[in-house]
Amino acid sequence: MKPLEDYLKPTQKELFAKLRTQYKGRTNVCKNSYILVRGEAPVLLVAHLDTVHSEPVKQICKTRNGEILMSPQGIGGDDRCGVYALNAAYEQSEVKPWLLFTCDEETGGVGASVFCTKYRKGVLPNELDQLKLIIEIDRKGKNDAVYYDCGNDDFEEYITGKGFKTAFGSFSDISYVAPELGIAAVNLSSGYYNAHTLHEYINRKQLENTVKKVVEITAESVSPEFPKYEYVEASRYYGRGWGHSYLSWYDEEKVLKKLPEDIREEYEALLDFYTVEELEEYRMELGDVVIHQIFETEFSDTHPQPKEEPEDYGGGGSHKNKRGR
């Protein structure tokens, strides 16, 4: 098994070529868009190959025990942690899961969108219809589980039973793939922190823990008794009855002026990750308390320092992003 470090340094194009060669004879490939690796277990694992950083990783800095990794160029744990996790889970699984490596998730889920188009055209393997669940590994932190607009309560209960806690996010590849395939999906933590900044770091132990749980889920899925978790569109309450809809455009300045004082500061901080429309949707559904909950999810693990400082680490700067995973 290749170590995590081998997945951090290549460019997206280089990594695409390496994975295509690695799984030769088992793939369905769309150049510059995605690599689908055929499996036997009814589970699809998803990760994206791109990062937001402007240059490839040249120097990897580690704590003395090797558990924490950083880079002056930005370590790219989002989502090279996921790419590593898919390969590790595939190798460790007796019955192999399906794998989907996508390109350009950070610029709007481009590869995932192409994959969905190919699926609609009927050019992908028919066995995809037998999938029982989808797992993306593209979330920050230790044990988050994000479902986006998938509202299958039984599936959420199953994932929670594996030690994950429900968190909030606005977009990742499964936002396209899950409804297209009609299969419930979740985005799980992969041990990276401070995403989209040069201060991003990876906790290797937490990443390996997610891999272990995904291997366990893959093994369980093979049982005939294991249910197929279908995609269920989440229902949201807007004061006009139950149903799913999209909010109209908001004037950010007017919304901020009308916010209750006890949530204003947290709300403004969250605008680095979410749009006003998304935050207002959550408030309509769950009330003002949800702003405190989302803030805790996004920032409770954003600033802790590793127990040991990485050696020879340098660099700074940040990249703000209007999306929460």
FENBEL-V739274 format. One record per residue. N is the residue number from 0. RES is the residue in three letters. NEAR is the number of other ideal C-beta (glycine too) atoms within 8 Angstrom. D_CENTER is the distance of its C-alpha to the mean C-alpha in whole Angstrom. Layout:
BEGIN
n | res | near | d_center
N | RES | NEAR | D_CENTER
N | RES | NEAR | D_CENTER
END
This chain:
BEGIN
n | res | near | d_center
0 | MET | 5 | 22
1 | LYS | 6 | 22
2 | PRO | 5 | 20
3 | LEU | 12 | 17
4 | GLU | 8 | 19
5 | ASP | 7 | 20
6 | TYR | 12 | 17
7 | LEU | 13 | 17
8 | LYS | 9 | 20
9 | PRO | 9 | 20
10 | THR | 6 | 19
11 | GLN | 11 | 17
12 | LYS | 6 | 20
13 | GLU | 8 | 21
14 | LEU | 12 | 18
15 | PHE | 13 | 19
16 | ALA | 8 | 22
17 | LYS | 9 | 22
18 | LEU | 12 | 19
19 | ARG | 11 | 22
20 | THR | 7 | 25
21 | GLN | 7 | 23
22 | TYR | 11 | 23
23 | LYS | 7 | 26
24 | GLY | 4 | 27
25 | ARG | 6 | 24
26 | THR | 11 | 22
27 | ASN | 8 | 22
28 | VAL | 8 | 21
29 | CYS | 10 | 21
30 | LYS | 4 | 22
31 | ASN | 6 | 20
32 | SER | 10 | 17
33 | TYR | 13 | 16
34 | ILE | 13 | 17
35 | LEU | 13 | 17
36 | VAL | 12 | 19
37 | ARG | 9 | 21
38 | GLY | 12 | 21
39 | GLU | 5 | 23
40 | ALA | 13 | 21
41 | PRO | 10 | 20
42 | VAL | 15 | 16
43 | LEU | 16 | 14
44 | LEU | 17 | 11
45 | VAL | 19 | 8
46 | ALA | 15 | 7
47 | HIS | 18 | 9
48 | LEU | 13 | 12
49 | ASP | 11 | 12
50 | THR | 10 | 12
51 | VAL | 9 | 14
52 | HIS | 11 | 17
53 | SER | 2 | 20
54 | GLU | 5 | 22
55 | PRO | 8 | 21
56 | VAL | 12 | 21
57 | LYS | 8 | 24
58 | GLN | 8 | 25
59 | ILE | 11 | 23
60 | CYS | 11 | 24
61 | LYS | 11 | 24
62 | THR | 12 | 25
63 | ARG | 6 | 28
64 | ASN | 5 | 27
65 | GLY | 7 | 24
66 | GLU | 9 | 21
67 | ILE | 13 | 20
68 | LEU | 16 | 19
69 | MET | 14 | 19
70 | SER | 14 | 21
71 | PRO | 11 | 23
72 | GLN | 12 | 21
73 | GLY | 13 | 18
74 | ILE | 15 | 16
75 | GLY | 12 | 13
76 | GLY | 15 | 11
77 | ASP | 14 | 8
78 | ASP | 16 | 8
79 | ARG | 13 | 11
80 | CYS | 15 | 10
81 | GLY | 14 | 8
82 | VAL | 15 | 11
83 | TYR | 12 | 13
84 | ALA | 16 | 12
85 | LEU | 14 | 12
86 | ASN | 13 | 16
87 | ALA | 11 | 17
88 | ALA | 14 | 16
89 | TYR | 13 | 18
90 | GLU | 7 | 21
91 | GLN | 7 | 21
92 | SER | 12 | 21
93 | GLU | 3 | 24
94 | VAL | 10 | 23
95 | LYS | 8 | 21
96 | PRO | 14 | 18
97 | TRP | 14 | 17
98 | LEU | 15 | 14
99 | LEU | 15 | 13
100 | PHE | 14 | 12
101 | THR | 17 | 12
102 | CYS | 14 | 13
103 | ASP | 12 | 13
104 | GLU | 16 | 10
105 | GLU | 7 | 11
106 | THR | 6 | 14
107 | GLY | 6 | 13
108 | GLY | 13 | 11
109 | VAL | 12 | 15
110 | GLY | 17 | 14
111 | ALA | 16 | 13
112 | SER | 10 | 16
113 | VAL | 11 | 18
114 | PHE | 17 | 17
115 | CYS | 11 | 17
116 | THR | 8 | 21
117 | LYS | 10 | 22
118 | TYR | 12 | 21
119 | ARG | 7 | 23
120 | LYS | 6 | 26
121 | GLY | 5 | 26
122 | VAL | 5 | 26
123 | LEU | 9 | 23
124 | PRO | 7 | 24
125 | ASN | 4 | 25
126 | GLU | 6 | 24
127 | LEU | 11 | 20
128 | ASP | 6 | 22
129 | GLN | 6 | 23
130 | LEU | 13 | 19
131 | LYS | 11 | 19
132 | LEU | 16 | 15
133 | ILE | 16 | 12
134 | ILE | 14 | 9
135 | GLU | 16 | 5
136 | ILE | 17 | 5
137 | ASP | 15 | 2
138 | ARG | 16 | 4
139 | LYS | 11 | 8
140 | GLY | 11 | 11
141 | LYS | 9 | 12
142 | ASN | 8 | 12
143 | ASP | 14 | 10
144 | ALA | 16 | 9
145 | VAL | 13 | 8
146 | TYR | 15 | 10
147 | TYR | 13 | 11
148 | ASP | 9 | 14
149 | CYS | 16 | 14
150 | GLY | 9 | 17
151 | ASN | 12 | 18
152 | ASP | 6 | 19
153 | ASP | 8 | 20
154 | PHE | 13 | 17
155 | GLU | 12 | 16
156 | GLU | 8 | 19
157 | TYR | 9 | 18
158 | ILE | 11 | 15
159 | THR | 11 | 16
160 | GLY | 6 | 19
161 | LYS | 9 | 17
162 | GLY | 6 | 17
163 | PHE | 13 | 14
164 | LYS | 7 | 14
165 | THR | 8 | 13
166 | ALA | 10 | 12
167 | PHE | 11 | 11
168 | GLY | 11 | 9
169 | SER | 11 | 10
170 | PHE | 8 | 8
171 | SER | 15 | 6
172 | ASP | 15 | 8
173 | ILE | 15 | 8
174 | SER | 11 | 10
175 | TYR | 12 | 12
176 | VAL | 16 | 12
177 | ALA | 15 | 13
178 | PRO | 11 | 16
179 | GLU | 9 | 17
180 | LEU | 13 | 18
181 | GLY | 7 | 18
182 | ILE | 14 | 16
183 | ALA | 14 | 14
184 | ALA | 16 | 11
185 | VAL | 17 | 8
186 | ASN | 17 | 5
187 | LEU | 15 | 6
188 | SER | 13 | 7
189 | SER | 16 | 8
190 | GLY | 17 | 11
191 | TYR | 15 | 11
192 | TYR | 14 | 13
193 | ASN | 9 | 14
194 | ALA | 11 | 11
195 | HIS | 10 | 13
196 | THR | 10 | 17
197 | LEU | 12 | 19
198 | HIS | 8 | 19
199 | GLU | 16 | 15
200 | TYR | 14 | 16
201 | ILE | 15 | 15
202 | ASN | 13 | 16
203 | ARG | 12 | 17
204 | LYS | 8 | 18
205 | GLN | 12 | 15
206 | LEU | 16 | 13
207 | GLU | 10 | 16
208 | ASN | 10 | 16
209 | THR | 14 | 12
210 | VAL | 12 | 14
211 | LYS | 8 | 17
212 | LYS | 12 | 16
213 | VAL | 15 | 14
214 | VAL | 11 | 17
215 | GLU | 9 | 19
216 | ILE | 12 | 17
217 | THR | 14 | 18
218 | ALA | 11 | 21
219 | GLU | 8 | 22
220 | SER | 12 | 21
221 | VAL | 10 | 24
222 | SER | 6 | 26
223 | PRO | 3 | 28
224 | GLU | 4 | 28
225 | PHE | 9 | 24
226 | PRO | 6 | 23
227 | LYS | 8 | 21
228 | TYR | 11 | 19
229 | GLU | 8 | 19
230 | TYR | 12 | 17
231 | VAL | 8 | 19
232 | GLU | 9 | 19
233 | ALA | 9 | 19
234 | SER | 8 | 22
235 | ARG | 11 | 22
236 | TYR | 8 | 26
237 | TYR | 9 | 27
238 | GLY | 4 | 31
239 | ARG | 3 | 32
240 | GLY | 5 | 31
241 | TRP | 5 | 28
242 | GLY | 7 | 26
243 | HIS | 7 | 23
244 | SER | 6 | 24
245 | TYR | 4 | 22
246 | LEU | 8 | 24
247 | SER | 4 | 26
248 | TRP | 4 | 26
249 | TYR | 10 | 27
250 | ASP | 6 | 29
251 | GLU | 8 | 27
252 | GLU | 6 | 30
253 | LYS | 8 | 32
254 | VAL | 11 | 29
255 | LEU | 10 | 29
256 | LYS | 6 | 33
257 | LYS | 5 | 33
258 | LEU | 9 | 30
259 | PRO | 6 | 31
260 | GLU | 5 | 32
261 | ASP | 5 | 30
262 | ILE | 11 | 27
263 | ARG | 10 | 27
264 | GLU | 6 | 26
265 | GLU | 10 | 23
266 | TYR | 12 | 23
267 | GLU | 8 | 23
268 | ALA | 9 | 21
269 | LEU | 14 | 18
270 | LEU | 12 | 19
271 | ASP | 7 | 18
272 | PHE | 10 | 14
273 | TYR | 12 | 15
274 | THR | 8 | 18
275 | VAL | 10 | 21
276 | GLU | 10 | 21
277 | GLU | 10 | 18
278 | LEU | 14 | 19
279 | GLU | 11 | 23
280 | GLU | 10 | 21
281 | TYR | 12 | 20
282 | ARG | 11 | 23
283 | MET | 10 | 25
284 | GLU | 9 | 23
285 | LEU | 7 | 23
286 | GLY | 5 | 26
287 | ASP | 9 | 26
288 | VAL | 7 | 24
289 | VAL | 12 | 21
290 | ILE | 14 | 21
291 | HIS | 10 | 22
292 | GLN | 10 | 19
293 | ILE | 14 | 16
294 | PHE | 11 | 18
295 | GLU | 8 | 18
296 | THR | 10 | 14
297 | GLU | 11 | 14
298 | PHE | 9 | 17
299 | SER | 6 | 18
300 | ASP | 9 | 16
301 | THR | 8 | 16
302 | HIS | 5 | 20
303 | PRO | 6 | 21
304 | GLN | 5 | 23
305 | PRO | 11 | 22
306 | LYS | 5 | 25
307 | GLU | 8 | 27
308 | GLU | 7 | 26
309 | PRO | 13 | 25
310 | GLU | 8 | 28
311 | ASP | 6 | 29
312 | TYR | 9 | 26
313 | GLY | 4 | 27
314 | GLY | 9 | 26
315 | GLY | 5 | 24
316 | GLY | 6 | 23
317 | SER | 8 | 20
318 | HIS | 9 | 18
319 | LYS | 6 | 17
320 | ASN | 9 | 15
321 | LYS | 8 | 15
322 | ARG | 8 | 12
323 | GLY | 11 | 10
324 | ARG | 13 | 6
END
